[in-house]
Amino acid sequence: MTTPTADLSAAGVSIWLDDLSRQRITTGNLQELIDTRNVVGVTTNPTIFQGAISAGIGYEEAIDAQRAAGATADETIFSLTTTDVRDACDIFRPIFDATNGVDGRVSIEVDPRLAHDAD
């Protein structure tokens, strides 16, 4: 018996999750969705992270460390989001390798003020 997502995947559809949070990463839920729902990528954006961070689950220690280091709000958000994206990339790495980079990607919107900043 197959699942609807397995059928879609077999038909060539790349199933992406539009939701990323530290809790999804640390609880194993992201890996579970890869294993059971054929998820091969994830995208996120500031609104998704705002919801995850404001819920506070999994971010308290990192926020406290950033505060203790004197980080600004922008620096803190950058640190939290890039950590989560990097960790998600690690989880998706086997898919990326197996598909020669076709799948296994993690997408995040970046600050539009960086559009002309090549570095």
Residue, then its C-alpha position, 0 to 999 in steps of 0.5 A: m500500500t502506498t501513500p499519496t505522497a509516495d505516489l506523488s514522489a513516484a510521479g516525479v513530484s518533489i515534495w517540499l515542506d513550507d515550515l522550518s523550526r528548531q523544534r522540528i529539527t531537534t525532535g526528529n520530526l523533520q527526519e520523520l517527514i522525510d522518511t514517511r512523507n517523502v519530503v525532499g526539501v524545505t523552505t522558510n521565510p521570516t514569517i515562519f521563523q517569527g512564529a517559531i521563535s516567538a513560540g520560544i520552543g527550542y530557542e531560549e538558550a540561544i537567545d540568552a547566549q546572544r543577549a549575553a554576548g551583546a548581540t543586536a536583534d538583527e544579529t540574533i535573528f540571523s544567528l538563529t535562522t542560519t543555524d536552523v537552515r544549516d542544521a536542516c541542510d545536514i539532515f537533507r544532505p543524503i537526499f542532496d547527494a543521492t539526487n546529485g543536488v536536484d533535491g535535498r535543498v533548504s531555502i530561506e528568504v534573505d534580507p532584500r537589503l542584501a540584493h546588491d551586496a555580492d559578498 
